[in-house]
Amino acid sequence: MSHSTLSNHPFVTVRDLLRYAVSHFNAAKLFFGHGSANAVDEAAYLILHTLHLPLDNLELYLEAKLLPTEIAAVINVIERRTNDRVPAAYITNQAWLGTYEFYVDERVIVPRSFIAELIPSHFSPWVTDPDDVTDILELCTGSGCLPIMLADAFPNAHVHTADISADALAVAKRNVDTYQLQDRITLHQSDLYTIVPNKKYQLIISNPPYVNSASMGKLPPEYLHEPQIALGGGTDGMDLVRTIIAGAKERLTPDGILMVEIGNERAYAEAAFPELEFTWVSTSAGDDMVFLLTADQLP
């Protein structure tokens, strides 16, 4: 939007900008899969964040009159979200999983995980006593969101976590430092198991790249801003999952469990591992997103 358009705009209040943003987002048919569920929520979030206002108090500020510089800043964000299709989390450098806030930028995918929903209940009923868990391995850590939540939920556990990307680990380190969990989380630059400590873990947890090739070609533009290495899982989406399953048994305690998120790829997972009896764990998106295997079920 040119400067002359800005100076002639009719916007005065937060409500004016909210209406403009929602219209703009809907007209552009934006995709909302990185935090907000719809154009109204996304617009409210971006406007309040840009104006440094509390995110949970939109009603209080709807009639607030804005300075020209504030209006220009908000319009700039609306344009960036609409024209460049940048996920909101990259514009604000923040994302949430549950009640946890994380720093994010384009070195990592925007945190989103159904496993995160299962951590506060300590993977009950599969884990009987959270205090007994001392060693957790988390693969494909990205922003470090899951290890931070795991360290919180399992107070006696040390979490070893691996990612192949040095860029992702730099973001993860920033988040681990923010939560002051440096003593309880060890970050490894490792291609899955390659250089993680050779020990027995009670839990191996992973939300790996699992999008199959055909689906990768149809992803909305928003996803193209994310590191593609963190999304693509090969022809059937199961390339990394095969390695994770193959190496899990020798690294799990006899009563240990492996939990892997595979999104919409349940059919591909069952086709790739017909001999395995997956337990499909219920999440807010249904029973097809996360599977669990016990150590004695593993090959």
CORRA-V760240 format. One record per run of one state. SS is the DSSP state (~ for helix, > for strand, _ for the rest). FROM is the first residue (numbers start at 1). TO is the last residue. Records with the same first field share a line. If there is no record, write none. Layout:
SS->FROM-TO, FROM-TO
This chain:
_->1-2, 9-12, 28-38, 51-57, 62-64, 66-67, 84-87, 93-94, 98-99, 103-114, 120-129, 133-134, 140-144, 154-157, 164-165, 179-184, 190-200, 207-210, 212-212, 217-220, 226-227, 231-231, 233-238, 262-265, 273-278, 284-285, 298-299
~->3-8, 14-27, 39-50, 58-61, 68-83, 88-92, 115-119, 130-132, 145-153, 166-178, 213-216, 221-225, 228-230, 239-251, 266-272, 295-297
>->13-13, 65-65, 95-97, 100-102, 135-139, 158-163, 185-189, 201-206, 211-211, 232-232, 252-261, 279-283, 286-294
